[in-house]
């Protein structure tokens, strides 16, 4: 296999489900050796759909390229194995609730004594400190606390949530960036350190407008649920065109382009729509004008053609099948195919990081539960087969071919 950018770096991975595994998947895809440590029964992702031959497509997506071990971390023997692996590692990543690693004698204070140059990254919902730190947290929990879900839904109605993990994935990417930054710092003589990534803090950083507006307006401008339209700016939002939906944006200089696309130059002289800072006050009137025009066009493709002809930012609202079949997505390789000896082929999102010197995504596999127990214990730590068999017999380690 061609050398990759993170070749030679060793990662011990205690992560599960999405945020942590996404971080370590990125590390593995760019060359790091990742050893994933799971409980004897496997992590939660192995239970999530779809299943074929006992294998989870969900697990495969988030764990390609990793070597897998399964052990009972509550036993001193398993903890000793982990410390021996970490002694020679560059990075440890974990996304347990704060305190769990300490219960297993694998917390930062202990591990820095084992390996002073270690980069340890802890990913959690609320961070390692603070009144909420010990609470269990998932993506949607973080979205609630970060003021995200409060902004989703119809005005005055029940907030809604989307069935996707943009918080977990983005937390994993932030962790990846932090780890690579810390490794660069270490390479310059800075030594090891502990990284604390909070899902809440990552999600709150998504408020590119709302947080500073609340502050700078003295609390007068507070973002609210606004359904298919922007709560402050207009025209920004989703409109119906025929049997489909279109998103368009016509603020600042783009308002002139939108007026041209609708063949309504008279709107540019209307004092209600003369200033982007105040147009939002007349969003109902403006939305009615835009919707009337779209109703007259009646065809999504024709509406997109007219809007794009004037360089108006716009897009059809696509379903997952439509995204997968989009010609642009096919040309860019938005979807990649991962092979698995048991499951078969799995189509997953391609890693979005693109490098000119490494244009191809490597052909990687996801391990079965405990697949690399023997290999790692024998080759990395020097255990003989008798000792390994004894650990299996006593339930310290285990393997299962799925």
C-alpha positions as CSV (number, residue, x, y, z in Angstrom):
1,X,0.0,0.0,0.0
2,X,1.3,3.5,-0.8
3,X,2.5,5.5,2.2
4,X,-0.1,7.9,3.6
5,X,0.3,11.1,5.5
6,X,-0.2,9.7,9.0
7,X,1.7,6.4,8.4
8,X,3.7,5.5,11.5
9,X,1.3,7.1,14.1
10,X,-0.3,4.7,16.5
11,X,-3.7,5.2,17.9
12,X,-5.5,3.3,20.7
13,X,-9.2,3.8,20.3
14,X,-11.8,3.4,23.1
15,X,-14.7,5.0,21.2
16,X,-18.2,3.9,20.3
17,X,-21.1,4.8,18.1
18,X,-20.4,8.0,16.1
19,X,-18.4,11.0,17.4
20,X,-15.3,9.1,18.5
21,X,-15.4,6.5,15.8
22,X,-15.7,9.2,13.1
23,X,-12.5,10.8,14.5
24,X,-10.5,7.6,14.5
25,X,-11.9,6.6,11.1
26,X,-10.4,9.8,9.7
27,X,-7.1,9.0,11.4
28,X,-7.1,5.5,9.9
29,X,-8.1,6.6,6.4
30,X,-5.1,8.9,6.4
31,X,-2.6,6.3,7.5
32,X,-2.6,6.0,11.2
33,X,-2.7,2.5,12.8
34,X,-5.8,2.4,14.9
35,X,-6.4,-0.3,17.4
36,X,-10.1,-0.3,18.5
37,X,-10.8,-1.6,22.0
38,X,-14.4,-2.9,22.5
39,X,-16.2,-4.7,25.3
40,X,-16.5,-8.5,25.1
41,X,-19.9,-8.2,23.5
42,X,-18.9,-5.5,21.1
43,X,-19.9,-1.8,21.0
44,X,-23.4,-0.5,20.4
45,X,-22.8,0.2,16.7
46,X,-22.6,-3.5,16.0
47,X,-26.3,-3.8,17.0
48,X,-27.5,-1.0,14.6
49,X,-29.0,-1.7,11.2
50,X,-28.7,-3.0,8.6
51,X,-27.5,-6.6,9.4
52,X,-26.3,-9.3,7.0
53,X,-24.6,-12.5,8.1
54,X,-24.5,-11.0,11.6
55,X,-22.6,-7.9,10.4
56,X,-23.8,-4.3,10.9
57,X,-23.6,-1.9,7.9
58,X,-23.6,0.9,10.5
59,X,-20.6,-0.4,12.2
60,X,-18.7,-1.0,9.0
61,X,-19.4,2.6,7.9
62,X,-17.8,4.2,11.0
63,X,-15.0,1.7,11.6
64,X,-13.2,1.0,8.3
65,X,-9.5,0.7,8.6
66,X,-9.2,-0.2,12.3
67,X,-7.8,-3.2,13.9
68,X,-10.1,-4.6,16.6
69,X,-9.6,-6.1,20.0
70,X,-12.3,-7.1,22.5
71,X,-11.6,-7.2,26.2
72,X,-13.1,-6.8,29.7
73,X,-11.7,-3.5,30.8
74,X,-12.8,-4.1,34.4
75,X,-10.0,-6.7,34.8
76,X,-6.5,-5.8,35.8
77,X,-5.1,-8.0,32.9
78,X,-7.0,-6.0,30.3
79,X,-6.0,-2.7,31.8
80,X,-2.4,-3.9,31.7
81,X,-2.7,-4.8,28.0
82,X,-4.1,-1.3,27.3
83,X,-1.3,0.4,29.2
84,X,1.3,-1.6,27.4
85,X,-0.2,-0.6,24.0
86,X,-0.5,3.0,25.1
87,X,3.1,3.1,26.2
88,X,4.1,2.9,22.5
89,X,1.2,4.9,21.1
90,X,0.9,8.4,19.9
91,X,-2.8,9.0,20.5
92,X,-5.6,7.8,22.7
93,X,-9.2,8.7,21.8
94,X,-12.2,8.0,24.0
95,X,-15.8,9.2,24.2
96,X,-17.2,7.7,27.4
97,X,-19.0,9.8,29.9
98,X,-16.4,11.6,32.0
99,X,-15.2,9.3,34.8
100,X,-15.5,6.0,33.0
101,X,-11.8,5.9,31.9
102,X,-10.8,6.7,35.5
103,X,-12.9,3.7,36.7
104,X,-10.7,1.5,34.4
105,X,-7.5,3.1,35.6
106,X,-7.0,4.6,32.1
107,X,-7.6,8.3,32.8
108,X,-5.2,11.1,31.6
109,X,-3.4,11.4,35.0
110,X,-2.4,7.7,34.9
111,X,-1.7,7.5,31.2
112,X,0.6,10.6,31.1
113,X,2.8,8.7,33.6
114,X,2.9,5.7,31.2
115,X,3.6,7.9,28.2
116,X,4.5,11.6,28.7
117,X,4.4,12.3,25.0
118,X,0.8,10.9,24.6
119,X,-1.9,12.9,23.0
120,X,-5.2,11.9,24.6
121,X,-8.5,13.2,23.2
122,X,-11.7,12.9,25.3
123,X,-15.0,13.6,23.4
124,X,-18.2,14.0,25.5
125,X,-21.5,15.8,25.3
126,X,-20.7,18.4,28.0
127,X,-17.0,18.3,28.4
128,X,-14.8,16.9,31.2
129,X,-15.8,19.6,33.8
130,X,-18.9,21.5,34.8
131,X,-22.3,20.8,36.4
132,X,-23.6,18.8,33.5
133,X,-20.4,16.8,32.8
134,X,-21.6,13.5,34.3
135,X,-24.9,13.4,32.4
136,X,-25.3,10.9,29.6
137,X,-25.4,12.7,26.3
138,X,-26.0,12.0,22.6
139,X,-26.1,14.3,19.5
140,X,-29.7,15.4,20.0
141,X,-29.1,16.1,23.7
142,X,-26.3,18.3,22.8
143,X,-28.4,20.0,20.2
144,X,-31.1,20.8,22.8
145,X,-28.5,22.4,25.2
146,X,-26.8,24.3,22.4
147,X,-30.0,26.1,21.3
148,X,-30.1,24.2,18.0
149,X,-33.4,22.3,18.3
150,X,-35.2,25.4,19.7
151,X,-34.7,27.0,16.3
152,X,-36.2,24.1,14.2
153,X,-39.9,23.9,13.5
154,X,-42.8,26.1,12.8
155,X,-43.3,29.4,14.6
156,X,-45.1,28.7,17.9
157,X,-45.1,25.0,17.3
158,X,-43.2,22.0,18.7
159,X,-39.5,22.0,18.0
160,X,-38.4,19.2,15.7
161,X,-35.1,17.3,15.1
162,X,-33.5,15.8,12.1
163,X,-32.5,12.1,11.9
164,X,-28.8,12.7,11.2
165,X,-25.8,13.1,13.4
166,X,-24.3,16.5,12.3
167,X,-23.3,17.2,15.9
168,X,-21.5,13.9,16.4
169,X,-19.8,14.0,13.0
170,X,-18.7,17.6,13.4
171,X,-17.4,16.8,17.0
172,X,-15.4,13.9,15.5
173,X,-13.9,16.2,12.8
174,X,-13.1,18.9,15.5
175,X,-11.4,16.1,17.5
176,X,-9.4,15.0,14.4
177,X,-8.2,18.6,13.8
178,X,-7.3,19.0,17.4
179,X,-5.3,15.8,17.5
180,X,-3.4,16.6,14.3
181,X,-2.7,20.1,15.7
182,X,-1.4,18.6,19.0
183,X,0.8,16.1,17.1
184,X,2.3,19.0,15.2
185,X,2.9,20.8,18.5
186,X,4.6,17.7,19.9
187,X,6.8,17.3,16.9
188,X,8.1,20.8,17.6
189,X,9.1,19.7,21.1
190,X,5.9,20.6,22.9
191,X,5.2,17.2,24.5
192,X,1.9,15.4,25.1
193,X,-1.4,16.9,26.3
194,X,-5.1,16.1,27.0
195,X,-7.7,17.4,24.6
196,X,-11.3,18.0,25.8
197,X,-13.9,18.1,23.0
198,X,-17.4,19.0,24.0
199,X,-20.3,18.3,21.7
200,X,-22.2,21.2,23.3
201,X,-19.4,23.6,22.5
202,X,-19.0,22.3,18.9
203,X,-22.8,22.7,18.3
204,X,-22.9,26.2,19.9
205,X,-20.2,27.3,17.5
206,X,-22.7,26.7,14.6
207,X,-24.6,29.9,15.6
208,X,-22.8,32.1,13.1
209,X,-25.4,34.9,13.6
210,X,-27.7,34.3,16.5
211,X,-25.3,34.4,19.5
212,X,-23.6,37.7,18.6
213,X,-26.9,39.3,17.6
214,X,-28.4,38.5,21.0
215,X,-25.3,40.1,22.7
216,X,-24.8,43.1,20.5
217,X,-28.5,44.0,20.4
218,X,-28.7,44.0,24.2
219,X,-31.0,41.0,24.1
220,X,-33.4,42.6,21.7
221,X,-32.7,40.2,18.8
222,X,-33.4,36.6,19.8
223,X,-33.5,33.9,17.1
224,X,-36.8,32.1,17.0
225,X,-38.4,29.2,15.1
226,X,-39.4,30.4,11.7
227,X,-40.3,27.2,9.8
228,X,-39.4,27.3,6.2
229,X,-38.0,30.9,6.2
230,X,-35.2,32.7,7.9
231,X,-36.2,34.3,11.2
232,X,-34.5,37.6,10.4
233,X,-33.4,37.9,6.7
234,X,-35.6,37.8,3.6
235,X,-35.9,36.4,1.1
236,X,-34.2,33.3,2.5
237,X,-36.0,30.0,2.7
238,X,-37.9,27.1,1.2
239,X,-40.7,27.5,-1.3
240,X,-43.0,25.2,-3.2
241,X,-42.6,24.8,-6.9
242,X,-45.1,22.4,-8.5
243,X,-44.9,19.2,-6.5
244,X,-41.4,19.9,-5.2
245,X,-39.5,22.3,-3.0
246,X,-36.8,24.8,-3.7
247,X,-34.4,26.8,-1.4
248,X,-33.4,30.2,-2.6
249,X,-31.5,33.2,-1.2
250,X,-31.9,36.7,-2.5
251,X,-30.3,39.2,0.0
252,X,-27.9,42.0,-0.8
253,X,-26.8,42.1,-4.4
254,X,-28.6,38.8,-5.0
255,X,-31.9,40.6,-4.5
256,X,-31.3,42.4,-7.7
257,X,-30.6,39.1,-9.5
258,X,-33.8,37.5,-8.0
259,X,-35.9,40.5,-9.2
260,X,-34.4,40.1,-12.7
261,X,-35.1,36.3,-12.7
262,X,-38.7,37.0,-11.9
263,X,-38.8,39.9,-14.4
264,X,-39.9,42.2,-11.7
265,X,-37.6,45.2,-11.9
266,X,-40.3,47.3,-10.3
267,X,-39.5,45.6,-7.0
268,X,-36.1,47.3,-6.8
269,X,-37.9,50.7,-6.5
270,X,-40.2,49.5,-3.8
271,X,-39.1,51.2,-0.5
272,X,-40.1,48.2,1.5
273,X,-37.4,46.1,-0.2
274,X,-34.7,48.7,-0.6
275,X,-32.5,47.8,2.4
276,X,-31.4,44.2,3.3
277,X,-31.3,45.2,7.0
278,X,-35.1,45.9,7.0
279,X,-36.5,43.7,4.2
280,X,-37.2,41.0,6.8
281,X,-39.9,43.2,8.3
282,X,-41.9,42.6,5.0
283,X,-41.1,38.9,4.6
284,X,-44.8,38.0,4.3
285,X,-45.4,40.3,1.4
286,X,-42.1,39.3,-0.3
287,X,-42.7,35.6,0.2
288,X,-46.1,36.0,-1.4
289,X,-44.6,37.7,-4.4
290,X,-41.9,34.9,-4.8
291,X,-44.5,32.1,-4.3
292,X,-46.8,33.6,-6.9
293,X,-44.0,33.7,-9.4
294,X,-43.0,30.1,-8.6
295,X,-46.6,29.0,-9.0
296,X,-46.7,30.7,-12.4
297,X,-43.5,28.9,-13.5
298,X,-44.9,25.6,-12.1
299,X,-41.8,23.5,-13.0
300,X,-38.8,23.0,-10.7
301,X,-36.3,22.5,-13.4
302,X,-37.5,25.6,-15.3
303,X,-37.4,27.7,-12.1
304,X,-33.8,26.5,-11.4
305,X,-32.8,27.4,-14.9
306,X,-34.2,31.0,-14.6
307,X,-32.7,31.5,-11.2
308,X,-29.3,30.1,-12.2
309,X,-29.4,32.3,-15.3
310,X,-29.2,35.3,-13.0
311,X,-26.7,33.7,-10.5
312,X,-29.3,33.5,-7.7
313,X,-28.2,30.9,-5.1
314,X,-30.8,28.2,-5.2
315,X,-31.2,24.4,-4.9
316,X,-33.8,21.7,-5.1
317,X,-34.5,20.0,-1.8
318,X,-33.2,16.5,-2.5
319,X,-33.9,13.2,-0.9
320,X,-31.1,10.7,0.0
321,X,-31.8,8.7,-3.2
322,X,-31.7,11.8,-5.3
323,X,-28.4,12.9,-3.8
324,X,-26.9,9.4,-4.5
325,X,-28.0,9.6,-8.1
326,X,-27.0,13.3,-8.7
327,X,-24.5,13.5,-11.6
328,X,-22.3,15.9,-9.7
329,X,-22.2,13.5,-6.7
330,X,-21.2,10.6,-9.0
331,X,-18.4,12.6,-10.7
332,X,-17.1,13.8,-7.4
333,X,-17.3,10.3,-5.8
334,X,-19.6,11.6,-3.0
335,X,-20.5,8.0,-2.2
336,X,-17.8,5.3,-1.9
337,X,-18.1,1.6,-1.8
338,X,-16.6,-0.4,1.1
339,X,-16.1,-4.1,0.8
340,X,-16.8,-6.6,3.6
341,X,-16.2,-10.3,3.4
342,X,-19.4,-11.1,5.3
343,X,-21.8,-8.2,4.7
344,X,-20.8,-7.6,1.1
345,X,-20.5,-4.1,-0.4
346,X,-21.6,-1.1,1.6
347,X,-22.1,2.4,0.0
348,X,-21.2,5.1,2.5
349,X,-20.3,8.8,2.4
350,X,-16.8,9.5,1.1
351,X,-14.3,11.2,3.4
352,X,-14.7,14.8,2.5
353,X,-11.0,15.7,3.0
354,X,-9.3,15.8,-0.4
355,X,-5.5,16.1,-0.9
356,X,-3.8,16.5,-4.3
357,X,-0.9,14.2,-3.3
358,X,-3.4,11.5,-2.0
359,X,-6.4,11.7,-4.4
360,X,-7.6,8.1,-3.8
361,X,-9.4,6.8,-0.7
362,X,-7.7,3.7,0.4
363,X,-9.4,0.3,0.3
364,X,-10.0,-0.4,4.0
365,X,-12.0,-3.0,5.9
366,X,-13.8,-3.0,9.2
367,X,-12.7,-5.7,11.6
368,X,-14.8,-8.4,13.2
369,X,-15.1,-8.4,17.0
370,X,-11.7,-9.1,18.5
371,X,-10.3,-10.1,15.1
372,X,-6.8,-8.8,15.9
373,X,-6.5,-10.0,19.5
374,X,-3.9,-12.7,18.8
375,X,-2.0,-10.6,16.3
376,X,-1.5,-7.6,18.5
377,X,-0.8,-9.5,21.7
378,X,1.6,-11.8,20.0
379,X,3.4,-9.4,17.7
380,X,3.2,-6.1,19.6
381,X,3.4,-7.3,23.2
382,X,5.2,-10.6,22.9
383,X,2.5,-12.9,24.4
384,X,2.8,-16.6,23.5
385,X,-0.2,-18.6,22.5
386,X,-0.6,-20.3,25.8
387,X,-0.9,-17.0,27.6
388,X,-3.4,-15.7,25.0
389,X,-5.5,-18.8,25.3
390,X,-5.5,-18.4,29.1
391,X,-6.8,-14.8,28.8
392,X,-9.6,-16.1,26.5
393,X,-10.5,-18.9,28.9
394,X,-10.8,-16.5,31.8
395,X,-12.9,-14.0,29.8
396,X,-10.4,-11.2,29.7
397,X,-10.4,-11.1,25.9
398,X,-12.8,-12.6,23.3
399,X,-13.3,-12.8,19.6
400,X,-16.3,-13.4,17.4
401,X,-16.3,-13.7,13.6
402,X,-18.9,-11.0,13.0
